[in-house]
Amino acid sequence: MVWDKSGLVDWFRKNEHRMVSMEVSEVSDFPLLQGRVSSVMELDVCSSILTEATILLEVPLPSGHHEAYLTFHDGFIGIQLLAEDGEPPAVSYEVPYSSLKLERLSLN
């Protein structure tokens, strides 16, 4: 599926509190993410709406990151991988929508 910002935000809203999988095809060091979409929200930032989502990873990554924080932009999604205690430091990616492969893993 070819994603755009609106379609991607809708997909995450429909799958809030569900288990999902996210793969990225064009970023060689990007890990497979599997976890529960814990929130999807909109923020008013300087009169512009920023939509963000959080995925709590089912199994922390080998790097120690346990949470993926997503921001939706025109043409790409910003992804930050976060650790519980701040160690290791956050890792950030800008991923074109065309590189995303998403799958819902559970209905509840």
Secondary structure, DSSP 4 states (H G I P E B T S, - for coil): ----HHHHHHHHHHTTTSEEEEEESS-TTPPPEEEEEEEEEEEEETTEEEEEEEEEESS--TTS--EEEEEE-SSEEEEEEE-TTS-SPPEEEEEEGGGEEEEE----
